[in-house]
Amino acid sequence: MVAAEVKCLAQGKNSHMKKKDLLHCVMDSEAHEKRRKNLSPSSNQDTSHNVNVNEFKHYLCGCCAAFNNIAVTFPIQKVLFRQQLYGLRTRDAILQLKKDGLRNLYRGILPPLMQKTTTLALMFGLYEDFSCILSRHVISSPEIVTRSVAAVLAGTTEALLTPLERVQTLLQDQKNNDKFTNTLHAFKALKSYGIAEYYRGLIPILFRNGLSNVLFFGLRGPIKEYLPEAKSHSAHLVDDFICGGVLGAMLGFIFFPLNVVKTRMQSQIGGEFQSFSQVFGKIWVERNGKLTHLFRGAHLNYHRSLLSWGIINATYEFLLRLL
């Protein structure tokens, strides 16, 4: 631990780091040192309870952050979904939801609630665990490499929950309002088509999860360093909201076409499994080969992601400081 602090102090002297950066560096070293001790097989049996709580806090904070986010942003996500699937304008998508009625506004919330609480728990928790394990066993690799690999591994693990995203797509599609009564009914209906039917759209999900995780975890720290120094709990909350929101909005826009193709793939029930390029080609033709039509709904997605990831990051960091 002393060696880590000395290293940070030396870096601060050589690069004329600000007091805030130096403190962050030392605190970051302390956090990683604690996690390495917790992962060590020689840990004292008396502290096993504390170790377990500490190890699972990232999973718990990620889960609670997702719940908070879904409760607030689900109606916005539903408007966006209609735009991705049918290429509607925002006003038309809202009118379509109004026609469905208030009773159906939160129809389909259970799958994203189950999926997001689980995937974000895995995203934050596995990223921390994989980072520590890789840093211990792959000593020669730069930290940026081990953390990028950890982010990809966490994203790949999240993709195991694709069936929840698949059912969410079916329940949010207006065409299926009379076909499926609830989440369980949709799951049972897909069973007759085989296990592969639950994993339609897996390829774009793998690409989206892996790459977005690398960028999110890689840029989160540097972006926060550029924000004014937080001197209170409320200031920390605002900084975390801005940091998560800016990153989420940027990544949501970059990966928007992937989600458009994924949504089209998952709206199909039965039949041939088409490749990513085939589905993208069909959508491109349907939307008259115009990039602006492909990005219909991107502006709403931008604002939803800004709010959504702001809530997620702020809630996660707030709970992490409490535990």
Buried (B, 14 or more C-beta within 10 A) or exposed (E): EEEBBEEBBEEBEEEEBEEEBBBBBBEEBBEBBEBEBBBEEEEEEEEEEEBEEBBEBBBBBBBBBBBBBBEEBBBBBBBBBBBBBBBBEBEEBBEBBEEBEEEBBEBBBBBBBBBBBBBBBBBBBBBBBBBBBBBEEEEEBEEEEBBBBBBBBBBBBBBEBBBBBBBBBBBBBBEBEEEBEEBEEBBEBBEEEEEEBBBBBBBBBBBBBBBBBBBBBBBBEEBBEEBEEBEEEEEBBBBBBBBBBBBBBBBBBEBBBBBBBBBBBBBBBEEEEBEBEEBBEEBBEEBEEEEEEBBBBBBBBBBBBBBBBBBBBBBBBBBBEEE
